[in-house]
Amino acid sequence: MNQRILTRPIPQRAREMLVQQGLHPVLAQLYAARGVVDKSEVESEFSGLIPPERLLHAKRAATLLADAIEKKQRLLIVADYDCDGATACAVGVRALRAFGADVSYLVPNRFEYGYGLTPEIVDLAARQAARPDLLITVDNGIASNEGVARANELGIVTLITDHHLPGDALPAASCIVNPNQPGCDFPSKAIAGVGVMFYVMLTLRAELRRRGRFKDQAEFNLATLLDLVALGTVADVVRLDRNNRILVAQGLKRIREGKMQAGIAALLRVAAREARRASCFDLGFAAGPRLNAAGRLADMALGIECLITDDQARALNIAQDLDRLNRERREIEGGMQEQALAMLEGLGPDSSAGEDTAYSLTLFDPSWHQGVVGILAARIKDRRHRPVIAFAAGNPGELKGSGRSIAGLHLRDALDLVAKRAPGLILRFGGHAAAAGLTIRTEGLAQFTELFESTVRALLSLSDLERSTETDGALESAYMNLDTIRLLEREVWGQGFPQPLFCDRFAVTSQRVVGEKHLKLRLQKDGKSYEAIRFNSLAPAGAAIRAAYRLSVNEYNGVQSVQLIVEDWENAA
């Protein structure tokens, strides 16, 4: 695979303006490269959030919920089985109970019921001892036309809160709150499901305030839920536009101050992460995967219980169970990845040259775990830089797939094209530009593979298949210190607002293998020496390299020092 290390354009005028407005020179360089032209664009005060009234039907949802609370109706949240769905459910449960609602939740078991508000889930809800009067979906529902129709048949009201892209027809729900539905001009189309639910709760509080609900009782402070919003937003890998950055920054602030849910504190603890120094990386790669492990291997109700309990001991016990599940998930994923890479050996070397090159990869093995195929698709996508769909056996006669895409290919739209070219081939699908899920008939795998490949070929060019690493250019030696690392850790980085990655030339003074699969190096620049490591790579470096790297802290025997995490390199003369 051809690999290029590129430098993002850094508009010098914007950089200089940001420095004049008081930003640190390194932050000014980074922000200018990400399109920021004024300091106000990176301020994270809560007052900077887009007003809730901009979200279409949020006020209608608030009226529906306030009426249900006044009538003492039974509310049931139907959650999703990933981190975004779990945190959205926790936000809803905590806020609605604080507002006096009779609310419980139901999360579908992905292996038995699949995704979303299906007719089977509605029937399951209706059979509960406390039959619900109102179903509230979080992080799902926009494609649940049949499920909503079943609820209507049973006389159960439905409120859809979601952020996924809608299909050709919307479900006939009593109310739909989704920034991506037709007619909604909410500017942050990238808001996560937990963010949508948080906005609905903000609007509900305003409606209850208007009705005089808080005359004799204190208002519930919804800001106490921002740690949940931050976790779900980061873990769902949505684009961190300004509104999302504010939500995440406010949540991280509370976590660092120790003002977090017992469950989030427990998740960080079992992951050996310091809450007072929590970053987006800790949410996305430590807390998030452990919470997701419940939905992948067991029952996300376990994760939701971790987030809604105030009992610290119980939260820690659940977090330890989640940590065990996550270790099990990693073992399963490792075995699946070995199988997938063995399959790919027949496709030849990682080269994007030539007309015979595969533009996409469709993988299946009957032994694969359907809860882990999404992670497998992401890993193979990263290795081969191709859109990847990985399938596992689902219900009898069906395969359940999860896909990940590269820049330039909107995965859900590509699946929509396949579905239109071969009606009936794809039974169900949904998702985003970068990730999607689908179900096909077992006998349709070969046809799907062929159609998906031809569709991707029509949408991508060979140049799109060339892997590149985009960096922020050189970092002055004077700023390669712990103070700069702390400065960067306090900021919000993620999807669409990438974590800083610098690029410099170094002399390689030593290198050795550690942990059997990592390369430890000592690099030198401008007369200064730095410890560096490249994870999961044994390829030796030349005497001089041009390296793309992140700054990190190495702590040994209580002493902290700068360490460079090398992502890619090119040998340099």
C-alpha positions in Angstrom: 0.0 0.0 0.0 1.4 3.4 -1.0 1.8 5.6 2.0 2.1 9.4 2.0 2.8 11.7 4.8 1.1 15.0 4.1 0.9 18.4 5.9 -2.4 20.2 6.4 -2.5 23.6 4.9 -2.0 26.2 7.7 -3.4 29.6 6.8 -0.8 31.9 8.2 -3.2 34.9 8.4 -5.6 32.9 10.6 -2.8 31.6 12.7 -1.4 35.1 13.3 -4.9 36.4 14.2 -5.4 33.6 16.7 -2.0 34.4 18.3 -3.0 38.0 18.5 -6.2 37.0 20.2 -4.1 35.3 23.0 -4.0 31.7 21.9 -0.8 29.7 22.5 1.2 29.5 19.2 0.9 25.8 19.0 -2.8 25.9 19.5 -3.1 28.7 17.0 -1.2 26.6 14.4 -3.5 23.6 15.1 -6.7 25.5 15.1 -5.9 27.4 11.9 -5.2 24.1 10.2 -8.7 23.0 11.2 -10.4 26.0 9.7 -10.8 28.1 12.8 -10.4 31.8 12.1 -11.5 33.4 15.4 -10.9 32.5 19.0 -14.7 32.5 19.7 -15.0 29.3 17.5 -13.1 27.3 20.1 -14.6 28.7 23.3 -16.5 26.0 25.2 -18.9 27.9 27.4 -22.3 26.3 27.8 -23.9 29.5 26.7 -22.4 28.9 23.2 -24.7 25.9 22.5 -27.2 26.0 19.7 -30.6 26.9 21.3 -32.9 23.8 21.8 -35.7 25.5 20.0 -33.7 25.1 16.7 -34.2 21.4 17.0 -37.4 20.5 15.0 -40.2 19.1 17.1 -38.2 19.3 20.4 -41.0 21.5 21.8 -43.6 19.0 20.7 -41.7 16.2 22.4 -41.5 18.3 25.6 -45.2 18.8 25.6 -45.8 15.1 25.0 -43.5 14.2 27.9 -44.8 16.9 30.2 -48.4 15.7 29.6 -47.4 12.1 30.3 -45.7 13.1 33.6 -48.8 15.1 34.7 -51.0 12.1 33.9 -48.7 9.8 35.7 -48.4 7.6 32.6 -45.8 4.9 32.2 -42.8 5.7 30.0 -40.4 3.1 28.5 -37.2 4.0 26.8 -36.1 1.7 24.0 -32.3 1.9 23.9 -29.6 0.9 21.5 -26.9 -1.5 22.4 -23.8 0.7 21.8 -22.2 3.4 23.9 -24.2 6.2 22.4 -27.5 4.4 23.0 -26.5 3.4 26.6 -25.5 7.0 27.5 -28.7 8.4 25.8 -30.8 6.0 27.8 -29.0 6.9 31.0 -29.6 10.6 30.3 -33.3 10.0 29.7 -33.7 7.7 32.8 -31.9 10.1 35.1 -33.5 13.3 33.9 -37.1 11.9 33.6 -37.0 10.4 37.1 -35.7 13.7 38.5 -38.7 15.4 36.8 -41.1 12.9 38.5 -41.7 10.5 35.6 -42.5 6.9 35.9 -39.9 5.6 33.5 -38.1 2.3 32.9 -36.0 1.1 29.9 -35.7 -1.8 27.6 -32.6 -2.6 25.5 -32.9 -5.1 22.7 -30.6 -8.1 22.8 -28.8 -7.7 19.4 -28.5 -11.4 18.9 -32.2 -12.1 19.5 -34.1 -9.0 18.3 -31.6 -7.0 16.2 -31.5 -3.3 16.0 -34.2 -0.7 16.6 -37.8 -0.6 17.5 -39.0 -3.7 15.8 -42.6 -5.1 16.0 -41.1 -7.9 18.2 -39.7 -5.3 20.6 -43.0 -3.5 20.7 -44.8 -6.7 21.5 -42.2 -7.5 24.2 -42.8 -4.0 25.8 -46.6 -4.5 25.7 -46.3 -7.8 27.5 -44.5 -6.2 30.5 -46.3 -6.2 33.8 -46.4 -2.4 33.6 -47.5 -1.9 30.0 -46.1 1.4 28.8 -48.3 4.3 27.6 -45.4 6.0 25.8 -42.4 4.5 24.0 -39.3 6.7 23.7 -36.5 5.6 21.4 -33.0 6.8 21.9 -30.3 6.5 19.2 -32.7 4.5 17.0 -36.2 4.5 15.6 -35.9 6.7 12.5 -36.1 3.6 10.3 -38.6 1.7 12.5 -41.6 2.1 10.3 -43.0 -1.4 11.1 -42.3 -1.1 14.8 -44.1 2.2 15.1 -47.0 0.8 13.1 -47.2 -2.1 15.6 -47.2 0.4 18.5 -50.0 2.4 16.9 -52.0 -0.8 16.5 -51.6 -1.5 20.2 -52.5 2.1 21.2 -49.0 2.9 22.5 -47.7 6.4 21.7 -44.2 6.7 20.2 -41.6 9.4 20.5 -38.6 8.9 18.3 -35.3 10.5 19.2 -32.5 9.6 16.8 -29.6 11.0 14.8 -29.3 8.5 12.0 -30.2 9.2 8.4 -33.9 8.6 7.6 -35.1 6.4 4.8 -37.5 7.3 2.0 -40.5 7.3 4.4 -40.6 8.4 8.1 -42.3 6.2 10.7 -45.8 7.3 11.7 -44.7 8.3 15.2 -46.5 10.9 17.4 -43.3 12.9 17.4 -39.8 12.6 15.8 -36.8 14.5 17.0 -33.9 14.0 14.6 -31.7 16.8 13.2 -31.3 14.8 10.0 -35.0 14.5 9.2 -36.5 16.7 6.4 -37.3 20.2 7.4 -35.0 20.4 10.4 -32.6 23.3 10.2 -30.6 22.4 13.4 -27.0 23.4 12.4 -25.3 20.4 14.1 -26.3 17.5 11.9 -23.4 15.5 13.5 -24.9 15.5 17.0 -24.9 12.1 18.6 -28.0 10.3 19.9 -27.1 11.2 23.4 -26.9 14.8 22.4 -30.4 14.7 20.9 -31.8 13.2 24.1 -30.0 15.8 26.2 -31.6 18.6 24.0 -35.0 17.0 24.5 -34.5 17.0 28.2 -33.4 20.7 28.1 -36.7 21.5 26.3 -38.7 19.4 28.7 -37.3 21.2 31.7 -38.2 24.6 30.0 -41.8 23.3 29.5 -42.1 22.0 33.1 -40.7 25.4 34.3 -43.4 27.2 32.2 -46.1 25.0 33.8 -44.8 25.9 37.3 -43.5 22.5 38.1 -40.5 23.9 40.1 -42.3 26.4 42.3 -42.1 24.1 45.3 -39.0 22.1 44.3 -35.5 22.7 43.1 -34.9 22.3 39.4 -32.8 19.3 38.4 -29.4 20.5 37.0 -29.1 18.9 33.6 -25.4 19.9 33.5 -24.8 17.0 35.9 -25.4 14.7 32.9 -22.8 16.2 30.6 -20.3 13.6 31.5 -22.7 11.0 29.9 -23.2 13.3 26.9 -19.4 13.6 26.4 -18.8 9.8 26.6 -21.5 8.9 24.1 -20.5 11.7 21.7 -16.8 10.7 21.7 -17.5 7.0 21.6 -19.9 7.2 18.6 -17.1 8.9 16.6 -19.4 11.7 15.3 -17.8 14.8 13.8 -16.8 17.2 16.6 -18.3 20.4 15.2 -18.4 23.4 17.5 -21.6 22.3 19.2 -20.3 18.8 19.9 -17.0 20.2 21.1 -18.8 22.4 23.7 -20.8 19.3 24.9 -17.7 17.2 25.2 -15.6 20.0 26.8 -18.2 20.6 29.4 -18.5 16.9 30.2 -14.7 16.5 30.5 -14.6 19.5 32.8 -17.0 17.9 35.2 -15.1 14.6 35.0 -11.8 16.3 35.8 -13.4 18.1 38.7 -14.6 14.7 40.1 -18.3 15.6 39.4 -19.2 12.5 37.4 -21.6 9.6 37.5 -20.4 6.7 39.7 -20.4 4.5 36.6 -18.1 6.7 34.6 -15.7 7.0 37.6 -15.7 3.2 37.8 -15.1 2.7 34.1 -12.1 5.1 34.2 -10.8 3.4 37.4 -10.8 -0.2 35.9 -9.1 1.2 32.8 -6.4 2.7 35.1 -7.1 6.2 33.8 -6.9 9.3 36.0 -10.2 11.2 36.0 -8.5 14.5 36.9 -6.5 14.2 33.6 -9.3 12.7 31.5 -9.2 13.4 27.8 -11.2 12.5 24.7 -8.7 9.6 24.2 -9.7 8.2 27.6 -13.4 8.3 26.7 -13.0 6.9 23.2 -10.4 4.2 23.9 -10.8 3.3 27.6 -14.4 3.9 28.9 -16.2 3.6 25.6 -14.9 0.1 24.6 -15.6 -1.3 28.0 -19.2 -0.1 27.9 -19.6 -1.3 24.3 -18.4 -4.7 25.3 -21.7 -5.4 27.1 -23.7 -4.8 23.9 -21.2 -6.8 21.8 -21.0 -9.9 23.9 -23.8 -9.9 26.5 -26.6 -7.5 27.3 -26.2 -3.7 27.2 -28.6 -3.5 30.2 -25.4 -4.2 32.2 -23.8 -1.1 30.8 -26.9 1.0 31.4 -27.1 -0.1 35.0 -23.5 1.0 35.5 -24.5 4.5 34.3 -27.7 4.9 36.2 -26.7 3.6 39.6 -25.5 6.1 42.3 -24.0 3.3 44.4 -20.2 3.5 43.9 -19.6 -0.1 45.0 -22.2 -1.5 42.6 -20.9 0.7 39.8 -17.4 -0.6 40.4 -18.6 -4.2 40.4 -20.4 -3.7 37.1 -17.3 -1.9 35.6 -15.1 -4.9 36.6 -17.6 -7.2 34.8 -17.4 -4.9 31.7 -13.7 -4.9 31.9 -13.7 -8.7 31.8 -16.1 -8.7 28.8 -13.8 -6.2 27.0 -10.8 -8.5 27.5 -12.9 -11.4 26.1 -13.9 -9.2 23.2 -10.3 -8.5 22.4 -9.4 -12.2 22.4 -12.3 -13.0 20.0 -11.4 -10.0 17.8 -7.8 -11.2 17.6 -8.8 -14.6 16.4 -11.2 -13.2 13.8 -8.6 -10.7 12.6 -6.1 -13.5 12.0 -8.7 -15.4 9.9 -9.6 -12.3 7.9 -5.9 -11.5 7.1 -5.4 -15.1 6.0 -8.4 -14.7 3.6 -6.8 -11.6 2.2 -3.5 -13.2 1.5 -5.0 -14.5 -1.7 -5.6 -10.9 -2.9 -1.9 -10.2 -3.2 0.1 -7.4 -1.7 -1.3 -4.2 -0.3 -1.1 -2.3 -3.6 -3.5 0.2 -5.0 -2.1 0.0 -8.5 -3.6 -1.9 -11.4 -7.0 -2.5 -12.8 -7.5 -5.8 -11.0 -7.3 -4.1 -7.5 -10.3 -4.7 -5.3 -11.9 -1.4 -4.4 -13.8 -3.0 -1.5 -13.6 -6.0 0.8 -16.5 -8.3 1.8 -15.6 -10.9 4.4 -17.6 -13.7 6.0 -16.8 -16.7 8.2 -19.5 -18.9 9.8 -17.6 -18.9 13.1 -17.4 -15.2 13.5 -19.2 -13.4 16.4 -21.8 -10.9 15.1 -21.1 -8.6 18.0 -17.5 -8.1 17.0 -17.7 -7.9 13.2 -17.9 -4.1 13.3 -14.6 -3.8 15.1 -13.1 -6.4 12.6 -14.3 -4.3 9.7 -12.7 -1.2 11.2 -9.3 -3.0 11.8 -9.2 -4.4 8.2 -10.3 -1.0 6.8 -7.3 0.5 8.6 -4.9 -2.1 7.3 -6.1 -2.2 3.7 -7.6 1.3 3.3 -10.7 0.0 1.6 -14.4 0.0 2.5 -15.0 -3.2 4.4 -18.1 -5.2 5.1 -17.7 -8.1 7.6 -20.5 -10.6 8.0 -21.4 -13.1 10.7 -24.2 -15.7 10.8 -27.5 -14.1 12.1 -30.9 -15.5 12.4 -31.5 -18.7 10.3 -31.0 -18.0 6.7 -29.6 -14.5 7.3 -26.2 -12.8 7.6 -25.6 -9.8 9.7 -23.0 -7.4 8.5 -21.2 -4.3 9.8 -19.2 -2.0 7.6 -16.6 0.7 7.8 -15.6 3.2 5.1 -12.8 5.4 4.0 -12.9 9.1 3.1 -14.7 9.7 -0.2 -17.3 6.9 0.2 -20.6 7.5 2.1 -21.3 3.9 3.2 -25.0 4.2 3.9 -25.5 5.8 0.5 -23.5 3.1 -1.2 -25.7 0.4 0.5 -28.8 2.3 -0.7 -27.6 2.1 -4.3 -27.0 -1.6 -3.9 -30.5 -2.0 -2.4 -32.0 -0.1 -5.4 -30.0 -2.2 -7.9 -31.1 -5.5 -6.4 -34.4 -5.1 -4.6 -34.8 -7.7 -1.8 -31.1 -8.5 -1.6 -30.6 -6.3 1.5 -33.3 -7.0 4.1 -32.4 -4.1 6.4 -29.7 -1.5 6.5 -28.8 1.9 8.1 -26.0 4.0 9.4 -23.7 6.9 8.5 -21.1 7.9 6.0 -18.3 6.1 7.8 -20.2 3.1 9.4 -23.3 1.1 8.6 -25.0 -2.1 9.5 -27.1 -4.5 7.3 -28.8 -7.8 7.0 -28.8 -10.0 3.9 -30.0 -13.5 3.0 -27.3 -16.1 3.3 -27.6 -17.1 -0.3 -27.2 -13.5 -1.4 -23.6 -13.1 -0.2 -21.9 -13.6 -3.6 -24.4 -11.3 -5.3 -23.9 -8.7 -2.6 -20.1 -8.9 -2.9 -20.2 -8.3 -6.6 -22.7 -5.5 -6.5 -21.0 -3.7 -3.6 -17.7 -3.9 -5.4 -19.1 -2.5 -8.6 -20.9 0.3 -6.7 -17.7 1.3 -4.8 -15.8 1.3 -8.1 -18.2 3.8 -9.5 -17.9 6.1 -6.5 -14.1 6.0 -5.8 -11.0 6.5 -7.9 -7.7 4.7 -7.5 -6.2 7.8 -5.8 -8.9 7.4 -3.1 -7.3 4.1 -2.3 -3.9 5.5 -1.6 -3.4 5.7 2.2 -2.2 9.1 3.5 -1.3 10.4 6.9 -2.2 14.1 7.3 -0.1 16.0 9.9 0.2 19.4 11.4 3.7 19.9 10.1 6.8 20.5 12.2 6.8 21.3 15.9 9.5 23.6 17.2 11.9 21.9 19.6 11.1 24.5 22.3 7.5 23.2 22.4 8.4 19.5 22.7 7.9 19.4 26.4 5.4 18.3 29.1 3.8 21.7 29.3 2.7 21.4 25.6 1.4 17.9 26.2 -0.7 19.2 29.1 -2.0 22.0 27.0 -3.1 19.7 24.2 -4.6 17.2 26.6 -7.0 19.9 27.9 -8.5 20.5 24.4 -11.2 18.6 22.6 -10.0 16.5 19.7 -11.7 13.8 17.7 -13.6 12.9 14.5 -13.5 16.0 12.1 -11.3 17.9 14.5 -8.3 15.5 14.6 -5.9 14.9 17.4 -2.6 16.8 16.8 -0.1 14.8 14.7 3.2 16.5 14.0 5.9 15.7 11.4 9.6 16.1 11.7 12.9 14.7 10.5 14.9 12.7 13.1 18.1 10.8 13.3 17.6 7.3 14.6 20.2 6.6 17.3 18.9 3.3 18.5 16.0 0.9 18.0 14.8 -2.4 19.6 11.8 -4.6 19.8 9.7 -4.5 23.0 6.7 -6.6 23.9 7.3 -8.8 20.9 5.5 -6.6 18.4 6.4 -2.9 19.1 9.5 -0.9 18.1 11.2 1.2 20.7 13.4 4.0 19.3 15.6 6.9 20.4 15.3 9.8 18.0 17.3 13.0 17.8 16.4 16.4 16.5 18.2 19.8 17.0 20.7 18.2 19.4 17.9 16.9 21.7 17.1 13.2 22.2 13.6 11.7 22.5 12.2 8.3 23.5 9.7 7.1 20.8 7.7 4.0 20.2 5.8 2.6 17.2 3.1 0.2 18.2 2.3 -3.0 16.3 5.1 -2.7 13.8 8.5 -4.4 13.6 9.7 -2.8 10.4 13.1 -1.3 11.2 13.8 2.3 10.7 16.7 3.7 8.6 19.4 6.0 10.0 17.1 9.0 9.4 13.3 9.2 9.2 10.6 11.6 8.5 8.1 10.7 11.2 4.4 11.5 11.8 4.1 11.4 15.6 1.9 12.3 18.6 3.3 13.7 21.9 2.6 11.6 25.0 3.8 11.3 28.6 6.0 8.4 29.6 6.0 7.7 33.3 8.6 5.5 34.9 9.4 5.2 38.6 7.4 8.4 39.2 9.4 10.4 36.7 7.5 11.8 33.7 9.2 12.5 30.4 8.2 13.3 26.8 7.6 10.2 24.5 6.8 10.3 20.8 4.1 7.9 19.5 5.1 7.3 15.9 2.2 6.7 13.6 4.0 6.5 10.3 7.4 7.2 8.9 9.4 7.6 5.7 13.1 6.8 5.5 15.0 10.0 4.8 18.5 10.6 3.6 
